Amino acid sequence: MKNRYLVGGPITPLLISEMMTLGNDDVGAGAVSIFIGKVRDDEINGKRVKAIEYSAYNDMAEKEANEIIKTVMMAFSDVRKIFFVHSTGTVRAGEVSLFIMVTAGHRDHATRACRHIIEMLKERLPVWKKELF
């Protein structure tokens, strides 16, 4: 089963561009809030992170992603569209592993909803990470 919220490997500039294009057809949206999460080269116990290997429970991720979107759309009445995608597999330090885009009529709802989605994804999306050194 293909999951529209998960992508194998890093999220490419081409995919980001394609997703941003999806939000541009709504002339009633006056705000677009974007979050791009990248893998950091943190130092852990004297070793540098070279990459993160992400794994996911695909069926549950699709279900949770849909619930997150539904919850955010209900909480922020001015939000018009929500797009996000999370990496699975190996993503090297400096590469993108999470992309979120929220369109809304006004900036307040767009930015607050985007932040809310980040927190909900971290808490609820069944994606796990393993640092590779």
Rosetta silent file (secondary structure, phi, psi, omega in degrees, C-alpha in Angstrom):
SEQUENCE: MKNRYLVGGPITPLLISEMMTLGNDDVGAGAVSIFIGKVRDDEINGKRVKAIEYSAYNDMAEKEANEIIKTVMMAFSDVRKIFFVHSTGTVRAGEVSLFIMVTAGHRDHATRACRHIIEMLKERLPVWKKELF
SCORE:     score description
SCORE:     0.000 S_00000001
   1 L     0.000  129.056  177.669    0.000    0.000    0.000 S_00000001
   2 L   -81.073  136.163  179.519    1.363    3.418   -0.969 S_00000001
   3 L  -110.283  121.652 -175.988    1.280    6.011    1.782 S_00000001
   4 L   -76.099   -5.462 -179.912    0.886    9.606    0.619 S_00000001
   5 L  -104.512   -4.899 -178.607    2.459   10.963    3.821 S_00000001
   6 E  -122.759  144.417  178.140    5.682    8.938    3.685 S_00000001
   7 E  -136.935  140.745  178.123    8.509    9.013    1.158 S_00000001
   8 E   -75.509  129.086  178.615   11.569    6.788    0.925 S_00000001
   9 L    80.912 -169.126 -177.909   14.824    8.646    1.543 S_00000001
  10 L   -68.209  155.781  175.636   15.300   12.392    1.857 S_00000001
  11 L   -84.205  119.255 -172.600   12.662   14.864    0.753 S_00000001
  12 L   -84.459  158.244  173.940   14.055   16.442   -2.392 S_00000001
  13 H   -57.417  -33.803  178.559   13.827   20.068   -3.524 S_00000001
  14 H   -63.739  -44.429  178.864   11.755   18.800   -6.475 S_00000001
  15 H   -64.551  -41.991  177.864    9.172   17.207   -4.156 S_00000001
  16 H   -59.776  -44.558  178.977    9.061   20.370   -2.030 S_00000001
  17 H   -61.076  -43.634  179.079    8.507   22.441   -5.169 S_00000001
  18 H   -62.915  -42.377 -179.596    5.721   20.131   -6.329 S_00000001
  19 H   -67.887  -37.352  178.094    3.980   20.297   -2.943 S_00000001
  20 H   -65.313  -33.868  177.638    4.260   24.083   -2.826 S_00000001
  21 H   -63.884  -34.176  179.937    2.633   24.260   -6.247 S_00000001
  22 H   -60.818  -29.807 -177.732   -0.372   22.346   -4.884 S_00000001
  23 H   -89.326   -4.036 -174.684   -1.149   25.205   -2.508 S_00000001
  24 H   -87.771   -3.449 -176.890   -0.925   27.995   -5.058 S_00000001
  25 H   -88.432   -1.126 -176.770   -4.257   27.402   -6.777 S_00000001
  26 L  -101.803  101.806 -177.504   -6.335   28.841   -3.914 S_00000001
  27 L   -73.451  -10.332  176.880   -6.791   32.584   -4.441 S_00000001
  28 L   -88.160   -7.361  179.051   -8.565   32.872   -1.071 S_00000001
  29 L   -88.020  116.702  179.545   -5.479   31.778    0.831 S_00000001
  30 L   -97.248   -4.350 -177.694   -3.551   34.813    1.993 S_00000001
  31 E  -142.555  142.511  173.593   -0.957   32.893    4.003 S_00000001
  32 E  -131.534  122.792  177.394    1.271   29.884    3.534 S_00000001
  33 E  -111.997  130.919 -175.912    3.266   28.560    6.452 S_00000001
  34 E  -126.189  139.186  171.091    6.047   26.062    5.756 S_00000001
  35 E  -125.246  131.462  176.447    8.227   23.975    8.037 S_00000001
  36 E  -123.514  117.759  179.347   11.210   22.061    6.733 S_00000001
  37 E  -101.492  130.584 -177.873   12.912   19.670    9.152 S_00000001
  38 E  -117.652  155.793  175.363   16.484   18.570    8.444 S_00000001
  39 L   -77.420  128.664  178.119   18.739   15.935    9.963 S_00000001
  40 L   -93.509  155.616  175.965   21.358   17.522   12.232 S_00000001
  41 L   -95.389   53.060 -178.978   24.902   16.242   12.723 S_00000001
  42 L   -55.333  154.740  171.757   24.506   16.178   16.513 S_00000001
  43 E  -101.762  124.291 -179.913   27.256   14.822   18.727 S_00000001
  44 E  -128.185  120.218 -179.669   26.055   11.977   20.941 S_00000001
  45 L    51.744   42.341  176.998   28.442   10.291   23.368 S_00000001
  46 L    78.658    3.629  179.407   31.421   11.674   21.464 S_00000001
  47 E  -116.671  145.291  179.206   30.177   10.442   18.065 S_00000001
  48 E   -91.670  134.929  174.840   28.749   12.550   15.213 S_00000001
  49 L   -71.501  124.378  177.658   25.415   11.670   13.639 S_00000001
  50 L   -97.333  -28.149 -178.189   26.007   10.991    9.930 S_00000001
  51 E  -165.746  168.337  171.609   22.403   10.039    9.109 S_00000001
  52 E  -124.911  136.191  174.836   19.117    8.918   10.596 S_00000001
  53 E  -102.272  116.619 -178.861   17.338    5.760    9.588 S_00000001
  54 E  -100.116  137.126  172.391   13.560    6.227    9.806 S_00000001
  55 E  -127.679  156.316 -175.246   11.101    3.360    9.973 S_00000001
  56 E  -146.490  154.046  170.765    7.321    3.554   10.028 S_00000001
  57 L   -94.472   95.902 -169.328    4.188    1.523   10.524 S_00000001
  58 H   -54.808  -52.112 -176.808    2.692    2.452    7.133 S_00000001
  59 H   -61.610  -43.445  179.777   -0.975    1.599    7.654 S_00000001
  60 H   -69.759  -34.728  179.075   -1.115    3.292   11.044 S_00000001
  61 H   -62.698  -42.662  177.950    0.828    6.313    9.744 S_00000001
  62 H   -61.114  -45.343 -179.715   -1.764    6.894    7.020 S_00000001
  63 H   -63.624  -47.587 -178.995   -4.587    6.661    9.553 S_00000001
  64 H   -65.245  -40.136  178.725   -2.891    8.946   12.084 S_00000001
  65 H   -60.389  -44.515  177.519   -1.939   11.484    9.413 S_00000001
  66 H   -62.024  -39.872  178.749   -5.560   11.712    8.287 S_00000001
  67 H   -66.660  -39.849  178.629   -6.692   12.158   11.906 S_00000001
  68 H   -61.842  -45.875  178.928   -4.096   14.880   12.495 S_00000001
  69 H   -61.295  -45.355  179.079   -5.297   16.786    9.437 S_00000001
  70 H   -59.446  -46.002 -179.649   -8.924   16.418   10.519 S_00000001
  71 H   -61.859  -45.111 -178.530   -8.118   17.633   14.043 S_00000001
  72 H   -68.259  -40.485  178.429   -6.158   20.658   12.830 S_00000001
  73 H   -61.843  -35.268  178.481   -8.795   21.611   10.265 S_00000001
  74 H   -74.446  -34.912 -176.829  -11.419   21.584   13.027 S_00000001
  75 H   -77.268  -29.102 -176.844   -9.238   23.564   15.463 S_00000001
  76 L  -123.254   93.191 -171.047   -8.226   26.264   12.975 S_00000001
  77 L   -64.296  -20.349 -177.756  -11.271   27.294   10.966 S_00000001
  78 L   -88.212   -8.469  179.482   -9.288   29.548    8.619 S_00000001
  79 E   -71.315  134.283 -175.782   -6.969   26.732    7.449 S_00000001
  80 E  -107.209  -41.320 -179.898   -7.713   25.765    3.862 S_00000001
  81 E  -145.088  148.816  176.346   -5.143   23.052    2.986 S_00000001
  82 E  -133.039  128.914  174.300   -2.559   20.942    4.766 S_00000001
  83 E  -129.079  135.723  169.538    0.235   19.028    3.079 S_00000001
  84 E  -154.384  156.551  178.115    3.005   17.104    4.791 S_00000001
  85 E  -149.054  140.478  179.806    5.408   14.300    4.107 S_00000001
  86 E  -121.813  142.708  178.999    7.907   12.468    6.336 S_00000001
  87 E   -74.309  151.765  164.464   10.925   10.474    5.243 S_00000001
  88 E  -126.342  165.537 -177.733   11.474    6.778    5.776 S_00000001
  89 E    79.766 -158.604 -174.039   14.753    4.984    5.194 S_00000001
  90 E   -92.548  130.003  176.657   18.126    6.697    5.467 S_00000001
  91 E  -127.925  121.322 -177.226   18.441   10.479    5.452 S_00000001
  92 E   -77.128  157.946  175.899   21.929   11.982    5.764 S_00000001
  93 L   -54.262  132.906 -179.002   22.866   14.963    7.932 S_00000001
  94 L    94.744  -14.915  179.655   21.847   18.152    6.138 S_00000001
  95 L   -91.579  159.345 -176.859   19.058   16.490    4.162 S_00000001
  96 E   -85.184  133.322  178.410   15.334   17.151    4.640 S_00000001
  97 E  -119.136  -10.756 -179.873   13.251   14.566    6.513 S_00000001
  98 E  -147.647  131.972  175.120    9.993   16.481    7.115 S_00000001
  99 E  -130.081  129.006  177.641    8.028   18.971    5.038 S_00000001
 100 E  -130.972  135.987  174.890    4.818   20.655    6.224 S_00000001
 101 E  -137.668  129.977  179.023    2.790   23.290    4.402 S_00000001
 102 E  -124.721  128.142  172.468   -0.378   24.948    5.645 S_00000001
 103 E  -108.256  142.878 -179.482   -2.447   27.424    3.653 S_00000001
 104 E  -150.931  167.583  177.468   -4.983   29.647    5.368 S_00000001
 105 L   -65.376  -34.454 -175.067   -6.872   32.830    4.815 S_00000001
 106 L  -137.287  155.014 -172.818   -4.666   34.651    7.319 S_00000001
 107 H   -63.274  -35.052 -176.245   -1.139   34.222    8.736 S_00000001
 108 H   -59.139  -48.656  179.953   -2.138   33.649   12.363 S_00000001
 109 H   -69.055  -37.454 -179.790   -3.992   30.425   11.628 S_00000001
 110 H   -61.800  -48.387 -176.877   -1.400   29.275    9.100 S_00000001
 111 H   -71.570  -40.955  179.674    1.537   29.645   11.499 S_00000001
 112 H   -67.407  -40.677  179.040   -0.254   28.320   14.576 S_00000001
 113 H   -65.018  -40.259  178.879   -1.667   25.340   12.680 S_00000001
 114 H   -60.658  -46.437  178.430    1.751   24.526   11.241 S_00000001
 115 H   -61.717  -41.023  179.522    3.290   24.510   14.732 S_00000001
 116 H   -63.018  -41.088  178.741    0.425   22.358   16.012 S_00000001
 117 H   -63.114  -43.390  178.372    0.984   19.834   13.210 S_00000001
 118 H   -54.471  -49.944 -177.699    4.692   19.597   14.052 S_00000001
 119 H   -65.239  -41.021  179.682    3.904   18.727   17.659 S_00000001
 120 H   -66.511  -39.013  178.501    1.153   16.265   16.747 S_00000001
 121 H   -63.159  -44.413  179.695    3.381   14.479   14.235 S_00000001
 122 H   -61.244  -36.809 -176.386    6.155   14.110   16.803 S_00000001
 123 H   -82.618  -38.286 -167.095    3.684   12.740   19.330 S_00000001
 124 H  -114.345  -26.637 -175.894    1.377   10.577   17.219 S_00000001
 125 L   -72.503  125.153 -177.365    2.855    9.598   13.854 S_00000001
 126 L   -77.411   71.425  175.940    4.285    6.055   14.103 S_00000001
 127 E  -125.184  130.253 -178.307    7.703    6.906   12.684 S_00000001
 128 E  -118.098  152.679 -178.702   10.822    5.908   14.588 S_00000001
 129 E  -127.353  148.951  176.659   14.391    7.034   14.146 S_00000001
 130 E  -132.713  120.946  178.613   17.786    5.487   14.701 S_00000001
 131 E   -70.806  137.279  175.182   20.907    7.656   14.603 S_00000001
 132 E  -112.934  131.884 -175.534   23.707    6.341   12.398 S_00000001
 133 L  -107.760    0.000    0.000   27.259    7.370   13.276 S_00000001
